[in-house]
Structures are given as C-alpha cells and as structure tokens.
Amino acid sequence: MIEKGCWVRDAELGKGNENMKKGFTLAELLITVVILSVLAAIALPSFGKAIEKGKWNEALANLRAIAVAEKMYFLKNGICVICPINTTDVKTKLGVDVTDGYFKYNVAACAAPGCSLAFIATATTPWAGAKVRTISLDQNGSITYTNRPAYINKSTS
C-alpha cells in the first residue's frame, strides 16, 4: 500500500520533482552584493593612493633622467642647456620625453658658460593654489618636496 503523502517526502529529498528550479535566492544575491561592496570600499582608497604614489615615483624618475641628460650635455659642451626650459623643451633640447600629462617639468638656474654645473629640475602638479605639489632635484641629487602627501614617504624615493 502506498501512502498518500510519499511523493511529497521524495520531492523534499530532491527526488522526482522536475519542476524544481535551480538558481540563487534573493537573500544569497543580496549577501553577495553587500560583501562585494564592503571589499570595494576597502580597496578603492588604497588603489587611489597607489596610483598617486606611482605618479610621484614616475616624476622622480623623470627628474633623474633630466639630471643625467643635463650632466651629459654639460660634459660634452662645457655649458648647461640654455635655461629655463619647460616640458616640451626637455624633449627637444635634452632628448628626455617627460610628456606624461600629469606633472609639468622645467629646468632652471643653469650655469653660465665657464661656470660649474648648476641646475634645478622641477616637476609640478597641474593644480592651482594651495594644492600645487612639486618635486625638485638639483645637480647634487638633493630632492625637495612641496605639499607632499603623507602617504608619499621619502624612503621610497
């Protein structure tokens, strides 16, 4: 004899119910969205700082390339490149491509003919006012920061 409710127990065990749909419940989807949102909220500020730090390191590398090119020019010609020069002049006069679009570069305070090598290469952010940030590198390799963010430490430079 077959009990009237047997097929219900089989369906509860997952047997014999072809109409049962497979998929995620709304609660499972909401939990997943919440977890992903929390992870994004944690990761995005760190990612932004890493990008900013990379830009500062790129600017410092460009300044060092400008310094090497300036020294090579001085050793070859006995004078510095005629200063001041800006971002576009750095490529044409020194052969260093610094057109990354984030920092603006210039070289100033070059030595007069017959004098020793003296220059200051500077990278400046394009913002105006108090937010302007600069990195300067002189002929001796001394680095000077203006308005350096706290997360850009000097040890990585």
ZIPEJO-V713745 format. One line per field, one symbol per residue. ss: DSSP state (~ for helix, > for strand, _ for the rest). phi: phi as a letter, one per 40 degrees, with the letter a starting at -180 (. if undefined). burial: # if it has 24 or more other ideal C-beta (glycine too) atoms within 12 Angstrom, else .. Layout:
ss = ???
phi = ???
burial = ???
This chain:
ss = _____~~~~~~~_____________~~~~~~~~~~~~~~~~~~~~~~~~~~~~~~~~~~~~~~~~~~~~~~~~~~~~_______>_~~~~~~~~________>>>>>>___________>>>>>>___~~~__>>>>>____>>>>_______~~~_
phi = .bcccccccccccgbgbccccbicccccccccccccccccccccccccccccccccccccccccccccccccccccbgbccdbcbbdccdcccbgbcbccgccbbabagcccdgcccaabbbbbcccbgcccbbbbbbccgcbbbbfcccccccccc
burial = ......................................................#############.###.##.....##.#.###.##..##.#.#.#.#######.##.....#.#######.......#######...#.#..#...#.....
